[in-house]
Amino acid sequence: MKTKLLLFVLAGAVLIGIAVNSCKKSSDYLPTLLTNKQWQLASLQVYHYTGASQDSVVALDTTCSLTQIFQFNNNGTCTYSNFSCLSDSSSGHWSFSKDHLYLNTDMICQTDTGKIVPFKSARINNLGQYSLVLQTGDLATYYSPTQKRVIYVWGFVRVKTE
């Protein structure tokens, strides 16, 4: 009788272990979301802060006639076409931070004023099936009440293919 009860409890524990283990969350889907298709720049806003107070918000690229495309590939490379509304293409490598909260690239892009690495350490605000929102700029966790900061918010949408 004790043997049957022990086997029953053991079998129940194994089934519970399998059920719990199968529900384990994984971040393996994030690269798939990023690399599935191309991302088109939908908006770029620049937030100016003094300490925690927002001074102003400026929307950029409102008059650009070129489509800006951010492409991530499975092999860890990426390209950005028409960055800063210049007819050019930049390429580099991408990766996630260990905690998957930041996107890191070494891609160097040309602007009117020179070359920059715009997504060297970009905070991921949203990464979904249809949208990608990145923050760049002065993203320090702690700042003084008088410190001036500039934060760029890049909004991308998934490129619809026919």
C-alpha positions in Angstrom: 0.0 0.0 0.0 2.8 2.4 0.9 4.6 1.5 -2.3 1.6 2.4 -4.5 1.1 5.7 -2.6 4.8 6.5 -3.0 4.7 5.7 -6.8 1.5 7.8 -7.1 3.2 10.8 -5.4 6.4 10.3 -7.4 4.4 10.2 -10.7 2.5 13.3 -9.7 5.7 15.1 -8.9 7.2 14.2 -12.3 4.0 15.4 -14.1 4.1 18.7 -12.2 7.8 19.1 -13.0 7.1 18.6 -16.7 4.2 21.0 -16.7 6.2 23.7 -14.9 9.3 23.2 -17.1 7.2 23.4 -20.3 5.8 26.8 -19.2 9.3 28.3 -18.6 9.7 31.6 -20.4 12.5 32.2 -22.8 13.9 35.2 -24.6 14.8 33.2 -27.7 11.9 34.7 -29.6 13.4 38.2 -29.4 15.9 37.7 -32.3 13.1 36.2 -34.3 11.0 39.3 -33.8 13.8 41.5 -34.7 15.0 39.6 -37.8 11.7 38.5 -39.3 11.3 41.4 -41.7 12.6 45.0 -42.2 11.7 47.9 -40.0 10.7 51.3 -41.4 11.2 54.5 -39.5 7.8 55.9 -38.6 8.8 58.6 -36.2 11.8 60.2 -34.5 11.3 62.5 -31.5 13.9 64.4 -29.5 13.1 65.1 -25.9 15.0 67.8 -24.1 15.1 67.6 -20.3 16.6 69.5 -17.4 16.8 67.0 -14.6 13.4 65.3 -14.5 11.5 68.2 -16.1 10.8 68.0 -19.8 11.7 71.2 -21.6 10.6 70.4 -25.2 9.9 67.7 -27.7 10.8 68.0 -31.4 9.7 65.7 -34.1 12.4 65.0 -36.7 12.4 63.7 -40.3 8.9 65.1 -40.9 9.9 66.3 -44.4 12.1 63.4 -45.5 10.9 61.8 -48.8 13.3 58.9 -48.4 12.1 55.7 -46.7 14.5 54.8 -43.9 14.8 51.0 -43.4 16.5 49.2 -40.5 17.3 45.5 -41.4 18.5 43.0 -38.9 19.9 39.6 -40.1 20.1 36.2 -38.4 23.9 36.2 -38.7 24.2 39.3 -36.4 24.6 41.9 -39.1 22.4 44.9 -39.7 21.9 47.7 -42.3 20.3 51.1 -42.2 19.2 52.7 -45.5 18.8 56.5 -45.9 19.8 57.4 -42.3 19.2 61.0 -41.4 17.5 61.4 -44.8 20.7 60.9 -46.7 20.8 58.6 -49.7 23.2 56.2 -48.2 23.4 52.7 -46.5 25.3 51.8 -43.3 26.0 48.4 -42.0 27.4 46.8 -38.9 26.7 44.1 -36.3 23.9 43.9 -33.7 23.4 42.1 -30.4 21.3 42.2 -27.3 22.6 43.1 -23.8 22.7 40.2 -21.4 19.4 41.2 -19.8 17.8 41.8 -23.3 16.9 45.4 -22.4 19.3 47.1 -24.8 20.1 46.7 -28.4 23.8 47.2 -29.2 25.1 48.0 -32.7 28.5 49.1 -34.1 26.9 50.5 -37.2 28.4 53.9 -38.2 26.0 56.2 -40.0 26.6 59.4 -41.9 24.8 62.6 -41.0 25.0 66.2 -42.3 27.5 67.0 -39.5 29.6 63.8 -39.6 29.6 60.2 -38.7 27.9 58.8 -35.6 27.0 55.4 -34.0 23.3 56.1 -33.3 22.3 52.7 -31.8 25.5 51.9 -29.9 23.4 51.2 -26.8 19.7 51.7 -27.4 17.1 51.0 -24.7 14.3 48.8 -26.1 11.0 50.3 -25.1 9.0 48.0 -27.2 9.7 45.1 -29.5 6.7 43.4 -30.9 5.5 41.8 -34.0 4.6 45.1 -35.7 6.5 47.8 -33.8 10.0 48.6 -32.4 10.6 51.6 -30.2 14.2 52.4 -29.2 15.6 55.2 -27.0 19.1 56.6 -27.4 21.0 59.5 -26.0 21.4 60.4 -22.3 19.9 57.4 -20.7 21.7 57.5 -17.4 19.7 56.0 -14.5 20.7 58.8 -12.1 21.1 62.5 -13.0 21.3 65.8 -11.1 18.3 68.1 -11.0 20.1 70.6 -13.2 21.6 68.2 -15.7 20.5 68.8 -19.3 19.7 65.6 -21.2 18.6 64.8 -24.7 16.8 61.5 -25.4 15.9 60.3 -28.9 12.9 58.0 -29.3 13.0 56.0 -32.6 9.7 54.5 -33.7 9.8 51.7 -36.3 7.0 49.7 -37.9 7.3 46.4 -39.6 7.6 46.7 -43.4 4.5 45.1 -45.0 5.5 42.9 -47.9 3.0 42.0 -50.6 
